[in-house]
Amino acid sequence: MEIRTYTVDTYKDIPVPYAIFKIIYADDGNVANTQYVYVNEAYCQTAGIRREDLIGRYFLNVYGEGDRRWLHYCQEAVTTGKTIHETIYSPEVQQWMNFAVQPLSQPGYVSFIFMNISKEHAREVHVQRERVTNEAIVRIAKILNDGESYEAAMNHALEEISRFIHPDRIYLLETDGVTVSNTFEWCAEGIESEIGTLQNLPYEEYISGWEVFLRDSPGVIMEDIEVLRRMGDMVDYDNLKRQGIKSLMAFPFYRQGHIAGYLGVDNYEVTDQFNTAELLETMSFFLGARIMNHQLIHELEHLGRCDGLTGINNWNAYSDEVQRLRQAHDRVGVIFIDMNGLKGINDTEGHLAGNAALCTIAGFLVGLYGADHVYRLGGDEFVVLLQHMTEGEFAGQLKRLRDEASHLGN
């Protein structure tokens, strides 16, 4: 039987990058450089350099900014006489590499074999990134539901977000579509607060331009605010420039399909450890929901203390105020007003006319004493509570009421 032999073509047949280096020592005995002795085709393809441009040249001459950790691995291999396994990011080829370096039988030489694991590393980084992002979201969501007061929970949540993205400022903007106000903020040390200057600003002038970004993205992401100038949006550009903002990311939250506000960050830190955009997008939902719930509770409380017809304080509000005044132990002037003729108006002109008359009386009293002091007890009965009154001052208020009421029908 004829036995055929096959000579391995080490240049072409080894499917992974492989190289042999001669060690160049410094006077102190440490590895100062290495010289290319052999490279295979896979190595040349990974490096993007021809073989003839490598053999005989020194590593640090080929890669002037080469990572000197390669030399340390060579030093460890020749010193210990063992194979060294490691995984690092190679700036020379911009890939994650798993490699082994071992000393050869010929003293002063080492061989490297590499495995490109960038795809596997990217998958690992993605999984880790999503895990850290989700953990951050859970931590912040828990803060919003841990029983703190509304203001404390909102401020605590913004502070917690800052621990992940390290911005100059984190803020919540709330809008009714007409005006916009900064309601909460967190500022890094040394960063000036802007919340006082960002109140009741015209929505159209201040942030309506952000809606352009929402056509193609769930949020506003400006890695450089110069994009606004290129878009011709000088109003938004000047607003941000004045505040020292270089980069911005903001995600909206909604109420009944309309933008109700934004969670925004200025001059944020970009990191591979977690997904900044995903974190902010999700937290804008949770923070927005907390804001909407708070507003709803406030509206319900207002309805419970507000007379549905006239819009002034009702019996519930009156009862609470009387209780407060009793505890205050202060002088209080009390004026009871009973509207005469309401039944006749209802009988002759109808209830709409009667309701209009009640609203006229309520508006008259509010004009005299202010909305905080006027209450409708029900039917045609009203009361005015005036705190810190002397008897003389109260007498003056009664005279004023009678004088003004005499002209009410004119």
C-alpha positions as CSV (number, residue, x, y, z in Angstrom):
1,M,0.0,0.0,0.0
2,E,1.3,3.4,-1.0
3,I,1.4,6.0,1.8
4,R,1.3,9.5,0.7
5,T,2.7,12.3,2.9
6,Y,1.3,15.8,3.2
7,T,3.4,18.8,4.0
8,V,1.5,21.3,6.1
9,D,1.5,24.9,4.7
10,T,1.8,26.7,8.0
11,Y,1.2,30.0,6.3
12,K,-2.1,29.1,4.8
13,D,-3.3,26.0,6.7
14,I,-3.5,27.3,10.3
15,P,-6.9,28.9,10.4
16,V,-6.3,31.3,13.3
17,P,-3.7,34.1,13.6
18,Y,-0.3,32.8,14.6
19,A,3.0,34.6,15.0
20,I,6.5,34.0,16.4
21,F,8.6,36.8,17.9
22,K,12.2,37.3,19.0
23,I,12.4,38.9,22.4
24,I,14.4,42.2,22.5
25,Y,15.7,42.8,26.0
26,A,16.6,46.1,27.7
27,D,19.8,46.6,29.7
28,D,17.8,45.9,32.9
29,G,16.7,42.5,31.6
30,N,13.1,43.4,30.9
31,V,11.4,42.9,27.5
32,A,11.7,46.2,25.6
33,N,10.4,45.1,22.3
34,T,9.8,42.1,20.0
35,Q,10.8,41.4,16.5
36,Y,8.5,39.6,14.0
37,V,10.1,36.3,12.9
38,Y,7.0,34.5,11.5
39,V,3.4,35.3,10.8
40,N,0.7,33.3,9.0
41,E,-1.9,34.4,6.6
42,A,-4.6,34.7,9.2
43,Y,-2.5,37.0,11.3
44,C,-1.8,39.2,8.3
45,Q,-5.5,39.4,7.4
46,T,-6.4,40.3,11.0
47,A,-3.7,42.9,11.2
48,G,-4.4,44.2,7.7
49,I,-0.6,44.2,7.0
50,R,1.3,42.2,4.4
51,R,3.8,39.6,5.6
52,E,6.7,41.3,3.9
53,D,5.8,44.5,5.9
54,L,6.0,42.6,9.2
55,I,8.9,40.1,9.1
56,G,12.1,41.5,10.5
57,R,10.4,44.6,11.9
58,Y,9.9,45.5,15.5
59,F,6.4,45.4,17.1
60,L,6.6,48.9,18.5
61,N,7.8,50.2,15.2
62,V,4.9,48.7,13.4
63,Y,2.5,49.9,16.0
64,G,3.9,53.1,17.4
65,E,0.9,53.3,19.8
66,G,1.0,49.6,20.5
67,D,-0.3,48.2,23.8
68,R,2.8,47.5,25.9
69,R,0.9,44.8,27.8
70,W,1.9,42.4,25.0
71,L,5.5,42.8,26.1
72,H,4.5,42.1,29.7
73,Y,2.9,38.9,28.6
74,C,6.1,37.9,26.8
75,Q,8.1,38.7,29.9
76,E,5.8,36.5,32.0
77,A,5.9,33.6,29.6
78,V,9.7,33.5,29.3
79,T,10.2,34.1,33.0
80,T,7.8,31.3,34.2
81,G,8.4,29.0,31.2
82,K,4.6,28.6,31.0
83,T,1.9,29.3,28.5
84,I,0.0,32.4,29.4
85,H,-3.7,32.6,28.5
86,E,-5.6,35.9,28.5
87,T,-8.3,38.0,26.9
88,I,-7.9,41.7,26.1
89,Y,-9.0,44.3,23.7
90,S,-6.3,44.9,21.1
91,P,-6.2,48.6,20.1
92,E,-3.9,47.6,17.2
93,V,-6.7,45.7,15.4
94,Q,-9.6,47.1,17.4
95,Q,-10.9,43.7,18.3
96,W,-11.3,41.6,21.4
97,M,-8.8,38.8,21.3
98,N,-8.4,35.6,23.3
99,F,-4.8,34.5,23.1
100,A,-2.1,32.2,24.3
101,V,1.7,33.0,24.4
102,Q,4.3,30.4,25.2
103,P,8.1,30.3,25.2
104,L,9.7,28.2,22.4
105,S,12.4,25.6,22.7
106,Q,14.8,28.1,21.2
107,P,15.6,30.5,24.0
108,G,14.6,34.1,23.5
109,Y,11.6,33.4,21.2
110,V,7.8,33.2,21.9
111,S,4.8,32.3,19.8
112,F,1.3,33.8,20.0
113,I,-1.9,32.3,18.8
114,F,-5.0,34.4,18.7
115,M,-8.8,33.9,18.6
116,N,-11.0,36.9,17.6
117,I,-13.9,36.9,20.1
118,S,-15.3,40.3,19.4
119,K,-18.7,38.9,18.5
120,E,-18.9,36.8,21.6
121,H,-17.7,39.6,23.7
122,A,-20.2,42.0,22.2
123,R,-23.0,39.5,23.1
124,E,-21.7,39.3,26.6
125,V,-21.5,43.1,26.9
126,H,-25.0,43.4,25.6
127,V,-26.4,40.9,28.1
128,Q,-24.5,42.5,30.9
129,R,-25.6,46.0,29.7
130,E,-29.2,45.0,29.7
131,R,-28.9,43.4,33.1
132,V,-27.4,46.5,34.7
133,T,-29.9,48.7,32.9
134,N,-32.8,46.6,34.2
135,E,-31.5,46.6,37.7
136,A,-31.2,50.4,37.6
137,I,-34.8,50.7,36.4
138,V,-36.1,48.4,39.1
139,R,-34.1,50.4,41.8
140,I,-35.5,53.7,40.7
141,A,-39.0,52.4,40.2
142,K,-38.9,51.1,43.7
143,I,-38.0,54.5,45.1
144,L,-41.1,56.0,43.4
145,N,-43.3,53.4,45.3
146,D,-41.6,53.2,48.6
147,G,-43.9,55.4,50.6
148,E,-42.0,58.7,50.4
149,S,-43.9,61.9,49.9
150,Y,-44.4,63.0,46.3
151,E,-41.6,65.7,46.4
152,A,-39.2,63.5,48.3
153,A,-39.7,60.5,46.0
154,M,-39.3,62.5,42.8
155,N,-36.1,64.2,44.0
156,H,-34.8,60.9,45.3
157,A,-35.4,59.2,41.9
158,L,-33.5,62.0,40.0
159,E,-30.6,61.6,42.4
160,E,-30.5,57.9,41.8
161,I,-30.5,58.4,38.1
162,S,-27.5,60.7,38.5
163,R,-25.5,57.8,40.0
164,F,-25.6,56.0,36.7
165,I,-25.2,58.6,34.0
166,H,-23.3,61.4,35.9
167,P,-24.8,64.4,34.1
168,D,-24.5,68.0,35.0
169,R,-28.3,68.3,35.5
170,I,-31.4,66.1,35.5
171,Y,-34.8,67.7,35.3
172,L,-38.5,67.2,34.8
173,L,-40.4,69.7,32.6
174,E,-44.1,69.7,32.7
175,T,-46.4,71.4,30.1
176,D,-50.0,72.0,29.3
177,G,-49.1,72.7,25.7
178,V,-49.2,76.4,26.3
179,T,-46.5,77.0,28.9
180,V,-43.7,74.8,30.3
181,S,-42.1,74.7,33.7
182,N,-39.2,73.0,35.3
183,T,-40.8,71.2,38.4
184,F,-37.9,69.1,39.7
185,E,-34.2,69.1,39.2
186,W,-31.0,67.5,40.4
187,C,-27.6,69.4,39.9
188,A,-24.1,68.1,40.1
189,E,-21.8,69.8,42.5
190,G,-20.7,73.2,41.1
191,I,-23.6,73.3,38.6
192,E,-25.9,76.3,39.0
193,S,-29.6,75.5,39.4
194,E,-31.9,76.5,36.5
195,I,-35.3,75.6,38.0
196,G,-36.0,79.2,39.1
197,T,-35.5,80.6,35.6
198,L,-37.5,77.9,33.8
199,Q,-41.0,78.7,35.0
200,N,-44.1,79.4,32.9
201,L,-42.2,79.7,29.7
202,P,-44.0,79.8,26.3
203,Y,-44.0,76.2,25.1
204,E,-43.8,77.1,21.4
205,E,-40.8,79.3,22.0
206,Y,-38.9,77.1,24.4
207,I,-39.2,73.4,23.6
208,S,-41.7,72.9,20.7
209,G,-38.7,72.3,18.4
210,W,-38.0,69.1,20.3
211,E,-40.9,67.5,18.6
212,V,-39.0,67.3,15.4
213,F,-36.7,64.7,17.0
214,L,-39.7,62.6,18.0
215,R,-40.7,61.9,14.4
216,D,-38.0,59.3,14.1
217,S,-37.1,58.5,17.7
218,P,-38.8,57.9,21.0
219,G,-36.7,60.7,22.5
220,V,-34.6,63.8,21.9
221,I,-31.0,62.8,21.7
222,M,-28.5,65.6,20.9
223,E,-24.9,64.4,21.3
224,D,-23.9,68.0,20.3
225,I,-26.4,70.9,20.5
226,E,-24.8,72.3,17.4
227,V,-27.3,70.2,15.5
228,L,-29.9,72.8,16.5
229,R,-28.0,75.5,14.8
230,R,-27.6,73.5,11.7
231,M,-31.4,72.9,11.7
232,G,-31.9,76.7,12.0
233,D,-33.5,76.4,15.5
234,M,-31.7,79.3,17.1
235,V,-34.3,79.8,19.9
236,D,-33.7,76.4,21.4
237,Y,-30.0,76.6,20.6
238,D,-29.6,79.9,22.4
239,N,-31.6,78.6,25.4
240,L,-29.4,75.6,25.8
241,K,-26.2,77.5,25.1
242,R,-27.0,80.0,27.8
243,Q,-27.2,77.2,30.3
244,G,-23.8,75.8,29.3
245,I,-25.4,72.7,27.8
246,K,-23.3,70.8,25.2
247,S,-25.2,67.5,25.0
248,L,-28.8,66.7,25.9
249,M,-31.1,63.7,26.1
250,A,-34.8,64.0,26.9
251,F,-37.7,61.6,26.7
252,P,-41.4,62.7,26.8
253,F,-44.2,61.4,28.9
254,Y,-47.8,61.7,27.8
255,R,-51.3,62.4,29.1
256,Q,-54.2,61.3,26.9
257,G,-52.0,61.1,23.8
258,H,-50.5,64.6,24.3
259,I,-47.0,65.5,25.5
260,A,-47.3,66.3,29.2
261,G,-43.6,66.8,29.9
262,Y,-40.0,65.5,29.5
263,L,-37.4,63.8,31.6
264,G,-34.1,65.5,30.5
265,V,-30.4,65.3,31.2
266,D,-27.7,67.7,30.3
267,N,-24.0,66.9,29.5
268,Y,-24.5,63.2,30.3
269,E,-21.8,60.6,30.4
270,V,-21.7,57.9,27.7
271,T,-20.8,54.5,29.0
272,D,-20.9,50.9,27.8
273,Q,-22.0,49.6,31.2
274,F,-25.7,50.2,30.6
275,N,-28.1,51.6,28.0
276,T,-28.5,55.3,28.9
277,A,-31.3,55.9,26.4
278,E,-33.3,52.9,27.5
279,L,-32.9,53.9,31.2
280,L,-34.2,57.4,30.5
281,E,-37.0,56.3,28.2
282,T,-38.3,53.8,30.8
283,M,-37.9,56.2,33.7
284,S,-39.7,58.9,31.8
285,F,-42.7,56.6,31.8
286,F,-42.5,55.8,35.5
287,L,-41.9,59.4,36.5
288,G,-44.6,60.6,34.2
289,A,-47.0,58.2,35.7
290,R,-46.2,59.4,39.2
291,I,-46.8,63.0,38.0
292,M,-50.1,62.1,36.4
293,N,-51.2,60.3,39.5
294,H,-50.3,63.2,41.7
295,Q,-52.1,65.6,39.4
296,L,-55.2,63.4,39.4
297,I,-55.2,63.2,43.2
298,H,-54.8,67.0,43.4
299,E,-57.7,67.5,41.0
300,L,-59.9,65.1,43.0
301,E,-59.0,66.9,46.2
302,H,-59.8,70.2,44.5
303,L,-63.1,68.9,43.3
304,G,-63.9,67.7,46.9
305,R,-63.2,71.2,48.2
306,C,-64.6,73.2,45.3
307,D,-68.2,74.2,44.7
308,G,-69.2,72.8,41.3
309,L,-71.4,75.7,40.3
310,T,-69.5,78.8,41.4
311,G,-66.0,77.5,41.6
312,I,-65.4,78.8,45.1
313,N,-64.7,76.8,48.3
314,N,-67.4,74.4,49.4
315,W,-68.7,73.0,52.7
316,N,-65.8,70.6,53.0
317,A,-63.2,73.4,52.6
318,Y,-65.2,75.5,55.1
319,S,-65.2,72.7,57.7
320,D,-61.5,72.1,57.4
321,E,-60.8,75.9,57.7
322,V,-62.9,76.2,60.8
323,Q,-61.0,73.3,62.4
324,R,-57.7,75.0,61.5
325,L,-58.9,78.3,62.9
326,R,-60.0,76.7,66.2
327,Q,-56.5,75.3,66.7
328,A,-54.9,78.7,65.8
329,H,-56.7,80.5,68.7
330,D,-56.8,83.7,66.7
331,R,-59.5,86.4,66.2
332,V,-61.7,85.6,63.2
333,G,-64.4,87.7,61.5
334,V,-67.3,85.7,60.2
335,I,-69.8,87.1,57.7
336,F,-72.8,85.0,56.7
337,I,-74.5,86.0,53.5
338,D,-78.0,84.7,52.5
339,M,-79.1,85.6,49.0
340,N,-82.6,86.9,49.0
341,G,-85.0,86.1,46.2
342,L,-83.3,83.0,44.7
343,K,-86.5,81.0,44.8
344,G,-88.4,83.7,43.0
345,I,-85.7,83.8,40.3
346,N,-85.8,80.0,39.9
347,D,-89.6,80.1,39.7
348,T,-90.0,83.0,37.3
349,E,-86.9,82.9,35.2
350,G,-85.7,79.3,35.5
351,H,-82.9,77.5,37.3
352,L,-80.2,78.7,34.8
353,A,-81.0,82.3,35.8
354,G,-80.8,81.3,39.4
355,N,-77.5,79.6,38.9
356,A,-76.2,82.7,37.1
357,A,-77.3,84.9,40.1
358,L,-75.4,82.6,42.5
359,C,-72.3,82.9,40.4
360,T,-72.7,86.7,40.4
361,I,-72.8,86.7,44.2
362,A,-69.8,84.4,44.5
363,G,-67.8,86.6,42.1
364,F,-68.8,89.7,44.0
365,L,-67.6,88.2,47.3
366,V,-64.3,86.9,45.8
367,G,-63.7,90.3,44.3
368,L,-64.0,91.9,47.8
369,Y,-62.2,89.3,50.0
370,G,-60.3,86.9,47.7
371,A,-61.0,83.3,46.8
372,D,-59.3,81.9,49.8
373,H,-61.8,83.5,52.2
374,V,-65.2,82.9,50.5
375,Y,-67.2,79.7,50.9
376,R,-70.6,78.5,49.6
377,L,-72.3,76.4,52.3
378,G,-75.1,75.2,50.0
379,G,-78.2,76.6,48.4
380,D,-78.1,80.4,48.7
381,E,-75.8,80.5,51.8
382,F,-72.3,82.0,51.7
383,V,-69.8,82.7,54.4
384,V,-66.6,84.8,54.5
385,L,-63.9,84.0,57.1
386,L,-61.4,86.9,57.9
387,Q,-58.5,86.0,60.1
388,H,-56.5,88.5,62.3
389,M,-59.4,90.9,62.6
390,T,-60.0,93.5,65.3
391,E,-63.6,94.5,66.1
392,G,-62.9,97.9,64.4
393,E,-61.5,96.3,61.3
394,F,-64.4,93.9,61.1
395,A,-66.9,96.7,61.4
396,G,-65.2,98.4,58.5
397,Q,-65.4,95.2,56.4
398,L,-69.1,94.9,57.1
399,K,-69.7,98.6,56.1
400,R,-67.7,98.0,52.9
401,L,-69.8,94.9,52.1
402,R,-73.1,96.8,52.6
403,D,-71.9,99.7,50.5
404,E,-70.7,97.6,47.6
405,A,-73.8,95.3,47.8
406,S,-76.1,98.4,47.4
407,H,-74.6,98.9,43.9
408,L,-74.6,95.2,42.9
409,G,-77.8,95.3,40.9
410,N,-76.9,98.5,39.1
